[in-house]
Amino acid sequence: MPEVALAPAVPSLAPSIDPSAAMISVEALRKSLRTGSTNVEILKGIDFRVAKGEFVAIMGASGSGKSTLLGLLAGLDNPTSGDVRLNGTAISYLQEDKLAQLRGRTIGFVFQSYQLIPTLTALENVLLPYELNDESGDRKAGLARATALLDSVGLSSRVDHYPVQLSGGEQQRVALARAFILKPPIVLADEPTGNLDTANGSAVLNLLLDLNRTEGTTLVLVTHDPALAAYAHRRITLRDGLVVSDERTASQEAQGA
Amino acid sequence: MAALSYGTAARIAARELRSSRGKFFFVILSVAIGVAALTGVRGFSASFRSMLTLRARSIMAGDLSARTTLEPTPDEQAGLDKMAANGTDATEVTELTSMASSPVSFDPLLVSVKAVDPRKYPFYGSVDLVPKLPLDDALTASTIAVADDLLLRLHLKLGDTLKLGNGLFRIVAVVENEPDRLSGSFAAGPRVLMSEDGLRAAGIMSPTSRASRRYLFRMPLSKPGTPSSDASVAAMKEHLEGVLPEAQISDYREANPALTKGLDAATGLLSLMSLVALVLGAVGVAMAMRAHLQQRLDSIAIMKSLGARSGQVIKIYLLQTVFLGLGGGVLGVLLGLGVQMIFPLFLAKLLHITPDFRIDPKAIVVGLGAGLLTTLLFTLPPLLDIRSVRPILILRRAMEQSDDPFGRRLLNKLRGNLAQVGAMALILVCLILLASRVSDSAIVGNVFAIALALILLILLGLAALTLWLLRVFLRGTRLALPSSLRHGLANLYRPGNPSAALLAALGLGVMQIMAVYFVQQAVVNELHISTAANLPNMFLIDIASTEVEGIRMLLKAQPGVQGEPEIIPVVGSRLTEVNGVAVADYRPKGVGKTPFIGPGSGGSTVRGMSRNLSLTWSPSAATPPPGDKIVAGKWWTAAQAADGATHPLVAIGQFQAARLGVHPGDTLTLTAQDDSFTATIAAIYDTDSQHAYSRAEFILPEASLHGLPTVWYGGVHCDPGATAGLQRALYAAYPTVTVINVAATLEVVRQVILQITYVIQFLAAFSIFAGIVILASSIAGTRYRRVREVVVLKTLGATRPRIATIFSVEFAVLGLVAATVGLVFANVVARLVLHRALKVDYHFQPGLTLLALLLTAAATVAAGWLASHRVLGQKPLEVLREE
């Protein structure tokens, strides 16, 4: 799919968000990796904020640093410098297990390659974050929500199936249900339709948007696909580790209008 | 497409090896540990055994001995000369009793003369003299060495002269120890050790004198420092039986049954340990190669998507396997040689022995061969899978699984890969041949091979069954179980998870480690009995009935004497008939072609028994004497014993029973003091060769021998330092009783057996340690598969303790199931090896087995934790970025 041509250093059209009200706040974020004797700078200083309930698409060519950025937003790695705040909490230098707990309660993650646990059924996979993070001990409530979520993604007849028994589209729908089980304030999705055909891709996207709307979550989505990005409220484009544009999409403007 | 040349394939294989050295190092190390254990254990045990058998030969002072009372006939002499021409060294030892006296006091004394050729005797071991003198210098035509009680009895000292026959001999030394004291005759009177020239000068030998001749033989050494093999000794024995048909031939293994038992135990156990090392090495290789090839699936898919054919890819990975197998093999051989060099350093302080370090090319070839063959064997199944790797794998991560049952999948795989199946079968045959080469004990080898094949099949079957049961169980209970437990259990049948292989490897490992431990423990216990401190090491000859009680009291009061003295009655008798057939006409059934000849004590040959046979009775009416164990028939009851005068019963040693070809129920007619009586054989027994009763081979109830002239013989244990005092005290009170001190010789036996126990414990510990390392590395090899799962779990909010709990459940179940099966088989193998090969009692030890079960589970969890430690600490993005 052709990359959308963007002029470098387009001034940000994004609304200025009060830092205290931001659900995600990224400040001077840098990440470099050492491969052998060379130091590769993947992110070269990134700043942006995402408001509660906002849907942001992060775009960029391969190697532009978008997946790394998403990983840092989820606290899957430590930045070289800079900071990420989720709902006001600085996460970049949190201790590993604290980070895992925060991630579990705050973030739902959708991977391009689904990443379901192969030994657990669809229902168990959806229930897993609940079991890992819920402290209420109310298993019934979790089970009911997992069943309802699977129902909402059209998999009520596949709850006891193992991942290998599901198609790619079905697996990704299970992954979506899993991401929303704890009603996380933030959902991060990395090319969620990248491995799916058009029909499955749009079905998954619609589900993602529906869930985003009904659950009121903040959604950050990494994609190559301008058509997919067009659904977002806002589009941040990266090139060589820098934000080259941050703008409201036409759909958002139309909505705003 | 042009065919991929071996050069190019080798280059690609080598590039890949270089690109991830860390992972390949791990594979090479697994191969190396296995090969090192094999080479080290085998090499060391070979040189230790050589050293041990050299010491065992010192009990006889030769490889073989031939005892006779007759001069060799011209034919026999010709046969002996021919043997000498073929490199077999021989020397003659003459033993007889004679009267000696002091030329000063003229006190006469019955002495036990032993004449040797001091230039040759002894072939093994040494004669200890005080003062220290070479035997050749001490024994000349006019000088002798004597036992210290002779000096005591005749009031002589070193340098004095002893009159023996027509000769006067200067006493130049006291004999402290003769290596072959146990295998010589226990004649009355203190020892006089002299040269053959001296014996001739004394003129005490006459054609009618009942001198006993022993020819000692030393076979040509196959290699310097390596004694001839047991097989060649046995062949020589058979040959000697032809050359000297009237002689009683025995080989060094018969000189002391306790020692032989120790040697056999050592051989069997060392064989077992070598086999265990071989198989554990193979397990390590298998698990490492399996994990390694799983990780290469992406590379394989990429190559295939570029047009590589399966055959070409297999060629690359086969070459890589050969590089790894050879690399690991060479490293393993070097490590093994290192182990072989280091072992003696550890043992030198403990045992005061240093086995020679020799590089045995055979052990190296076996080690390298085993490394390469096992690597190839266990790499072939995953290599076969290369054919089914589809390039889509690089696009689609999820492992596709066939829903076919296991059997059908296996059948399909076999059908499609007949060539590889053939190659595997060939390699398997090579491995079995290697295993039989590695095992010195045929029985141990067979038991082990059969058990191994069985356990592999059963373990794989059980592994499949366990996983199936787990699946059924989880389906039924699923959401009722705590999630960590459920997840941990579910992980066991994770697609691509080598649970079945790991279960088989662990079970096999546990079986082998514990079998070695159980066998080693039983053997060491048994050997400790043979080295118990209170076994007789001094024998008292010619005690009159009236002296028995007095001697018993004296012994009890004497310092240094330990335990209860054993004093046994002996009634002189002759064997006249067997089952009603006169001895002269009797031909035993089922006894070899030379039924009249063979090793043994007491009456020696059937013909000998017709002249002289010692009978005894047991101290307890209704039980066998101490140290004897019934092997056939039943011991008599107290009532039968009381009825012994009317219906005599007899129990005989199994050796004599075999020589006579008799069984319980047969009859022997015995004549004592011109009275004949026929006794029915009630029982056949085996002796422990340690108690005084071991020297008696015909035991009857006391009533059967009542009234016959009886002489008593005694056996007592005395601290080696107190033997001189005991000899003096006995001489002062009972001057006619001869004391034979075999403390020094028995100490040699005890030391050798102790050395055996230390070495087998040491080697068992080494094998167990190597096995644990290999198993731990097998578990560690699965860690790469866990990385992705850890990342997903972390992304979903799982903390490290939570993930560790999930893995602990998985590892604990693996450990428990594997240990249960492994321990059941360990007990079965230990029982078979102990009973069949080593003739040692087996006792099931529930406590130890349970402890091993729990320890295995704990060790599996610990190994899993250690291996997963780095995986747990990995940042999720590092892994996701690689996608």
Interface residues (C-beta under 8 A of the other chain):
Chain A: S67 T68 G71 L72 A74 L76 D77 N78 E96 D97 A100 Q101 L102 R103 G104 R105 F109 F111 Q112 S113 Y114 Q115 L116 I117 P118 T119 L120 T121 E124 L127 L128 P129 E131 L132 N133 R139 L143 P163 V164 G168 Q171 R178 D190 N195
Chain B: R396 R397 A398 M399 E400 Q401 R478 L479 S483 R486 H487 A490 N491 L492 Y493 R494 P495 N497 R788 E789 V791 V792 L793 K794 T795 L796 G797 A798 T799 R800 P801 R802 G873 K875 P876 L877 E878 L880 R881 E883
